[in-house]
Amino acid sequence: MSYGVSLHVWGDYACFTRPELKIERMSYEVMTPSAARGILSAIYWKPEFRWVIDRIHVLKPIRFMQVRRNELGAKMVCPSAAVMSGEKPDFIGQFIEKDRQQRAATILRDVSYVIDAHVEISEATPGVNDVAKHLEIFKRRVSRGQCFHAPCLGNREFPAFFELIDDAGSFPVSELPVEQKNRAFGLMLHDLVYRDDKKGKIICAHTGRKQTAEPRFFMAELVDGVLHVPSLQSTLA
């Protein structure tokens, strides 16, 4: 029995934002492992396990486009009394007009990927080790189109469509040009690890306790159209 899954995801647009660029969004060239994990978790997730990304297959040419969008520069805080009563405070419209900012973004268009991943049982739940059960539930949810919330390609406004790859015969054909199949991308965000503020121990998932998030990076390289993802423990802080 296989202890991994392959999921085909695609969409019209995607933006896997580089964390070093704060003001205007600039996407990575390919999907990041954290974005891939987010798609899988949107379909199926339980606290006793975590998704581990093994490989990301790039199937479409890497093409950028620039867009300009209206965004808000701050969060709006409504008075609790007004929210409870169902009223709409007059300052909402004034707040939007005041803090509206027009920003440019460099995003990807017409993207398609295959995510290879497997499940690892959390150390916090050693008695629950039925990996096959979780994978079967995931496959059933994919076949029915079920998800906890709509998966997205980086940003919420870029929805991700998905389907399960059951065997090698259903693997989608790659349209990636030859000149883009082998490329080095430099440092790429892998994921966040969390350090327990009391014990100082590093864990790979957020448990709800008081923790400090630490980003981890790795040297990303596309080899024959495939991004091989190292383990989170071997990444650079």
C-alpha positions in Angstrom: 0.0 0.0 0.0 1.3 3.4 -0.9 1.9 5.9 2.0 1.9 9.0 -0.2 -0.4 10.9 -2.4 -0.1 12.8 -5.7 -2.4 15.8 -6.3 -2.7 17.7 -9.5 -3.5 21.4 -8.9 -3.9 24.2 -11.4 -5.3 27.7 -11.8 -5.4 30.8 -13.9 -3.2 32.9 -11.6 -0.9 32.3 -8.6 1.2 34.4 -6.3 3.6 32.7 -3.9 4.9 35.9 -2.3 8.5 36.4 -1.5 8.8 37.4 2.2 11.8 39.7 1.6 9.6 42.1 -0.4 7.2 44.0 1.9 5.5 46.7 -0.1 4.6 45.2 -3.4 4.0 41.5 -4.0 6.5 39.5 -6.0 5.9 35.8 -6.6 8.4 33.0 -6.6 8.9 31.3 -9.9 7.2 28.1 -8.7 5.0 26.9 -5.8 6.6 26.9 -2.4 6.4 23.8 -0.1 4.3 25.9 2.4 1.8 26.8 -0.2 1.5 23.1 -1.3 1.0 22.1 2.3 -1.7 24.7 2.7 -3.6 23.2 -0.3 -3.5 19.7 1.2 -4.5 21.0 4.6 -7.5 22.9 3.1 -8.8 19.5 1.8 -8.0 17.4 4.8 -6.2 18.0 8.1 -6.2 16.6 11.6 -4.1 17.7 14.6 -2.5 14.2 15.0 -0.6 14.4 11.7 1.1 16.8 9.4 1.7 16.9 5.6 5.2 16.6 4.4 5.9 17.7 0.8 8.3 15.5 -1.1 8.3 16.9 -4.7 6.6 19.6 -6.7 6.3 18.9 -10.5 6.0 22.0 -12.6 3.8 21.3 -15.7 3.3 24.7 -17.3 5.7 27.4 -18.6 6.8 29.9 -15.9 5.2 33.1 -17.0 4.8 36.4 -15.1 2.4 39.2 -15.4 1.9 42.5 -13.6 -1.3 43.7 -12.1 -2.3 46.7 -10.0 -4.8 46.2 -7.1 -6.5 48.2 -4.4 -5.5 47.1 -1.0 -6.0 48.3 2.6 -3.0 49.5 4.5 -4.4 48.6 8.0 -7.0 46.5 9.7 -10.3 48.0 10.5 -11.5 47.6 14.1 -15.3 48.0 14.5 -16.7 48.9 17.9 -18.0 45.7 19.5 -21.3 47.3 20.4 -22.0 48.2 16.8 -21.1 44.7 15.6 -23.3 43.0 18.1 -26.3 45.2 17.2 -25.8 44.6 13.5 -25.4 48.3 12.8 -23.0 49.6 10.1 -20.9 52.4 11.6 -20.6 55.5 9.4 -16.8 55.4 9.6 -16.4 52.2 7.6 -16.7 54.0 4.3 -14.4 56.7 5.5 -11.8 54.2 6.7 -11.7 52.4 3.4 -11.3 55.6 1.4 -8.6 56.8 3.8 -6.4 53.6 3.9 -7.0 52.4 0.4 -3.6 51.9 -1.4 -3.0 51.0 -4.9 -0.1 48.5 -5.2 1.5 46.6 -8.0 2.0 42.8 -7.9 4.0 40.5 -10.1 2.1 37.2 -10.3 2.2 33.9 -12.2 -0.4 33.0 -14.9 -1.7 29.7 -16.2 0.0 27.5 -13.6 -0.2 23.7 -13.1 1.6 21.5 -10.6 1.6 18.0 -9.2 2.3 17.8 -5.4 3.8 14.5 -4.1 3.4 14.3 -0.3 3.1 11.9 2.6 1.8 12.0 6.2 3.8 12.0 9.3 2.2 11.3 12.7 2.8 14.0 15.3 5.0 13.2 18.3 2.2 14.7 20.5 -0.1 11.8 19.6 2.0 8.6 19.6 -0.9 6.3 20.1 -2.5 7.4 16.8 -0.4 5.9 13.9 -2.9 4.8 11.3 -1.4 6.7 8.3 -3.3 4.6 5.7 -6.6 5.7 7.3 -5.8 9.4 6.8 -4.7 8.9 3.3 -7.9 7.0 2.4 -10.0 9.8 3.9 -8.0 12.4 1.9 -8.5 10.5 -1.3 -12.3 10.2 -0.8 -12.6 13.9 0.0 -10.7 14.8 -3.2 -12.8 12.5 -5.3 -15.9 14.2 -3.9 -14.5 17.7 -4.2 -14.7 18.3 -0.4 -12.5 20.7 1.5 -12.6 22.6 4.7 -12.1 25.9 2.9 -11.4 26.8 -0.7 -7.7 26.0 -1.5 -5.8 28.8 -3.2 -2.6 29.3 -5.1 -0.8 31.6 -2.7 -3.4 34.4 -2.3 -7.1 33.9 -1.5 -8.2 35.5 -4.7 -6.5 32.9 -6.8 -8.5 29.7 -6.4 -6.9 26.3 -7.0 -8.6 23.4 -8.8 -7.5 19.9 -7.9 -7.8 16.3 -8.8 -6.2 13.1 -7.5 -3.6 11.1 -9.5 -4.4 7.5 -8.9 -1.7 5.8 -11.1 1.1 6.7 -13.5 -1.3 6.6 -16.5 -3.3 9.6 -15.2 -0.2 11.8 -14.7 -0.7 15.0 -16.7 1.6 15.8 -19.6 4.2 18.4 -18.9 4.3 21.5 -21.1 7.3 23.0 -19.5 9.9 24.2 -22.1 13.2 22.5 -22.2 15.1 25.7 -21.2 13.0 26.0 -18.0 13.3 22.4 -16.8 16.7 22.9 -15.1 17.0 26.1 -13.1 18.3 27.3 -9.8 16.1 29.7 -7.9 18.3 30.5 -4.9 16.8 30.7 -1.4 13.1 29.8 -1.2 10.8 29.7 1.8 10.2 26.1 3.0 7.9 26.6 5.9 7.6 27.9 9.4 8.7 26.0 12.5 7.5 26.9 16.0 9.7 27.2 19.1 8.0 26.6 22.5 8.7 29.7 24.5 8.8 27.7 27.8 10.8 24.6 26.8 12.7 26.1 23.8 12.0 23.0 21.8 11.5 23.3 18.1 8.4 21.6 16.7 7.0 21.5 13.1 3.4 22.4 13.8 1.5 25.1 15.7 -0.1 23.5 18.8 -1.9 26.6 20.2 0.6 27.2 23.1 2.7 30.3 23.3 5.2 29.8 20.5 7.6 31.8 18.3 7.4 31.2 14.6 10.7 30.9 12.7 10.9 30.8 8.9 13.1 28.2 7.3 14.7 28.4 3.8 16.4 26.1 1.4 18.3 26.3 -1.9 15.6 25.6 -4.5 16.5 24.0 -7.8 14.4 22.6 -10.6 15.8 19.4 -12.0 14.1 18.0 -15.1 11.0 20.0 -14.2 10.8 18.7 -10.6 11.5 20.7 -7.4 12.8 18.2 -4.8 11.9 19.4 -1.3 14.4 18.6 1.6 13.2 17.8 5.1 12.3 20.7 7.2 14.9 19.8 9.8 17.7 20.2 7.2 16.8 23.7 6.1 18.5 27.0 6.9 17.1 29.2 9.7 
